[in-house]
Amino acid sequence: MILVFEFLENFSLDNYLFDKTKSALLNWEKRLRITNGIARGLLYLHQDSRCRMIHRDLKPSNILLDKDMIPKIADFGMATLFESDGAEASNTSVAGTYGYMSPEYAIDMICSVKSDVFSFGVLVLEMISGKKNSDFFHTDEESLLNYVWRNWKEGKGLEMVDPVMEEASPSTFRPQEVLRCIQIGLLCVQECAEDRPPMANVVLMLTSDTTEMDQPRRPGFCVSRNRSSPKTRNEDTWTVTHVTLSAIETR
């Protein structure tokens, strides 16, 4: 058997986003276009595809770019199908990458379209900041989400923006548009899955400046439980690692 893939000249998004030299090629206009493309791709998987699915491992290394820097969601090895009349899929194990997993999935194995929304939110905040979520491990900030949330609450959202975007092309850098996207990212990573918007709403918010948005609530800072001692749900502490977990059993 032969598996045939489309040839994508620009490799994966992380090759540009987290490279100090190549990141200069991604001005704000290109980052927004890529973000919109990813959002539309997820909407297709969740709503419009004949086989509706949850990707479960959305991250920059799984976003491939063609010669025109148009994004393609890749690596469906961990994807899970779900019924058309439901938004959840049953799982007996956790599969994905810590740092992009929603808390309810990493802890309780509750997998839904809102799990992908959480991963998308992390990806959006990485696109804007130019920083990996894993860059914050073992620091006072603990995670990119904590860092962005603190700046947002203090009214200093633009302080977390990747300076390369403005330096590379000042004419395309639009602060109000960037702040709106930060807000969208924070809405996607809210701790409670019910609070996160569906991808249809996310696409609408990304493409319309007039669409009203709620104020985001506290993000799900964590993706892995520290089980060193028994705790109540509200007292849980969390750590984050950057590892891909694969489900061995068949789906």
C-alpha positions in Angstrom: 0.0 0.0 0.0 1.2 3.5 -0.8 0.1 6.6 1.1 0.3 9.7 -1.2 0.5 13.3 0.2 0.3 16.6 -1.5 3.7 18.2 -1.7 3.8 21.3 0.5 6.9 23.4 -0.2 7.1 25.4 3.0 7.0 22.5 5.4 5.3 23.0 8.8 4.3 26.2 10.5 6.6 25.7 13.5 9.6 25.9 11.1 8.8 29.5 10.6 7.0 30.6 13.7 9.7 29.6 16.2 12.8 30.3 14.1 14.3 33.7 14.8 15.3 34.3 11.2 12.3 32.8 9.4 9.7 34.3 11.7 10.4 37.7 10.0 8.7 36.3 6.9 5.5 36.0 8.9 4.1 39.5 9.2 0.8 40.1 10.9 -1.2 39.9 7.7 0.3 36.4 6.9 -0.2 35.2 10.4 -3.9 36.3 10.4 -4.4 34.6 7.0 -2.9 31.4 8.3 -5.0 31.5 11.5 -8.1 32.0 9.4 -7.2 29.1 7.2 -6.7 26.8 10.2 -10.0 27.9 11.7 -11.9 27.1 8.5 -10.2 23.7 8.3 -11.3 22.8 11.8 -14.8 24.0 11.1 -14.9 21.7 8.1 -13.7 18.7 10.2 -16.2 19.5 13.0 -19.3 20.4 10.9 -19.0 19.9 7.1 -17.0 16.8 6.5 -18.9 13.6 5.7 -16.9 11.9 8.4 -17.0 14.4 11.2 -13.9 14.2 13.4 -12.0 15.6 16.3 -8.3 16.1 15.4 -6.9 15.7 19.0 -3.4 16.8 18.1 -3.6 20.3 16.6 -0.3 22.2 17.0 2.1 24.2 14.7 4.1 21.1 13.6 0.9 19.6 12.3 0.0 22.6 10.2 1.7 22.4 6.7 2.2 25.3 4.4 2.0 25.2 0.6 4.0 27.5 -1.7 1.5 30.3 -1.1 1.7 29.8 2.7 -1.9 28.5 2.7 -2.2 26.2 5.7 -3.3 22.5 5.6 -4.1 20.6 8.8 -2.1 17.4 8.8 -1.4 14.2 10.8 -4.8 12.6 11.4 -3.3 9.5 13.1 -5.0 10.5 16.4 -8.2 11.8 15.0 -11.5 10.5 16.4 -14.8 10.3 14.6 -18.0 11.4 16.4 -21.7 11.0 15.7 -23.4 13.7 13.7 -25.9 14.2 16.5 -23.3 14.6 19.2 -20.2 16.7 19.9 -18.3 14.1 22.0 -16.3 11.0 21.3 -15.6 8.2 23.7 -12.0 7.4 24.5 -10.3 4.9 26.7 -6.9 6.6 26.7 -5.4 10.1 26.2 -3.7 10.8 22.9 -2.2 14.2 21.8 0.4 16.6 22.9 0.6 18.1 26.4 0.5 21.8 26.2 -2.3 21.7 23.6 -4.7 19.4 25.4 -7.7 20.8 27.1 -7.9 20.1 30.9 -11.0 18.0 30.7 -9.4 15.8 28.1 -6.0 15.4 29.7 -7.5 14.6 33.1 -10.9 13.0 32.6 -10.6 11.7 29.0 -13.6 13.8 27.9 -12.9 14.5 24.2 -15.2 16.8 22.2 -15.0 19.4 19.5 -14.2 21.9 22.3 -11.0 20.0 22.9 -9.9 21.0 19.4 -11.1 24.6 20.1 -8.8 24.7 23.2 -5.8 23.5 21.0 -6.7 26.1 18.4 -6.7 28.8 21.1 -3.2 27.8 22.2 -2.0 27.9 18.6 -3.5 31.4 18.1 -1.7 32.7 21.1 1.6 31.1 19.9 1.0 32.8 16.5 0.7 36.2 18.1 3.5 35.9 20.7 5.9 33.9 18.5 6.6 31.8 21.6 6.0 28.1 22.3 3.8 27.2 25.2 6.7 24.9 26.3 9.1 27.9 26.5 7.4 28.8 29.8 7.8 25.5 31.5 9.8 25.8 34.8 9.5 29.6 34.8 7.5 31.9 37.1 4.9 32.3 34.4 4.4 28.4 34.1 2.6 28.6 30.7 2.0 30.9 27.8 -1.7 31.0 28.8 -0.8 32.3 32.2 1.5 34.9 30.7 -1.1 36.1 28.2 -3.9 36.1 30.7 -2.0 38.2 33.2 -1.1 40.8 30.5 -4.7 40.8 29.3 -6.1 41.4 32.7 -3.7 44.3 33.3 -4.6 45.9 30.0 -1.2 45.2 28.5 -2.2 42.7 25.8 0.2 44.1 23.2 3.2 43.5 25.4 3.1 39.8 24.6 3.1 40.3 20.9 6.0 39.1 18.8 8.0 42.3 18.0 9.1 40.7 14.7 5.7 41.3 13.2 5.8 45.1 13.5 9.5 45.3 12.7 9.2 43.2 9.6 6.3 45.1 8.1 4.9 48.1 10.1 2.3 48.9 7.5 0.5 45.6 8.0 0.6 45.6 11.8 -2.9 46.6 13.2 -2.9 46.7 17.0 -6.7 46.6 17.4 -6.9 43.6 15.1 -4.1 41.9 17.1 -5.9 42.6 20.4 -9.1 41.1 19.0 -7.3 37.9 18.0 -5.8 37.7 21.5 -9.3 37.9 22.9 -10.4 35.2 20.5 -7.5 33.0 21.6 -8.4 33.5 25.3 -12.0 32.7 24.6 -10.9 29.4 23.1 -8.7 28.3 26.0 -11.2 29.0 28.8 -11.1 26.4 31.6 -14.7 25.3 31.2 -15.4 23.6 27.8 -19.0 25.0 27.8 -17.6 28.5 27.8 -15.5 28.0 24.6 -17.1 29.1 21.3 -17.7 26.6 18.6 -15.5 26.9 15.5 -18.4 28.4 13.5 -18.4 31.3 15.9 -14.6 31.5 15.9 -14.5 31.8 12.1 -17.1 34.6 12.3 -15.2 36.5 15.0 -12.0 36.2 13.0 -13.5 37.5 9.8 -15.9 40.2 11.1 -14.8 43.2 13.1 -18.3 44.0 14.1 -19.2 40.7 15.7 -19.6 41.1 19.4 -17.4 39.0 21.7 -17.7 38.0 25.3 -15.0 38.8 27.8 -12.8 35.7 28.3 -12.8 33.9 31.6 -9.9 32.2 33.3 -7.9 29.9 31.0 -7.3 26.2 31.6 -3.7 26.8 32.6 -2.9 23.1 33.0 -2.9 19.9 31.1 -1.4 17.3 33.5 -2.2 16.5 37.0 0.4 16.4 39.8 -0.7 13.2 41.6 1.9 13.4 44.5 -0.9 13.7 47.0 -4.7 13.4 47.0 -6.5 16.7 46.5 -10.0 18.0 45.9 -10.8 19.2 42.4 -10.4 22.8 43.3 -7.0 22.2 44.9 -5.4 20.4 42.0 -2.0 21.6 40.9 -0.8 21.1 37.4 2.3 20.7 35.3 2.9 20.8 31.5 5.1 18.7 29.3 5.7 18.7 25.6 5.2 15.1 24.6 3.0 13.5 22.0 1.0 10.5 23.4 -0.3 7.9 21.0 -3.3 5.6 21.6 -2.2 2.0 20.8 -5.6 0.4 20.6 -7.6 0.6 17.4 -10.4 3.1 17.0 
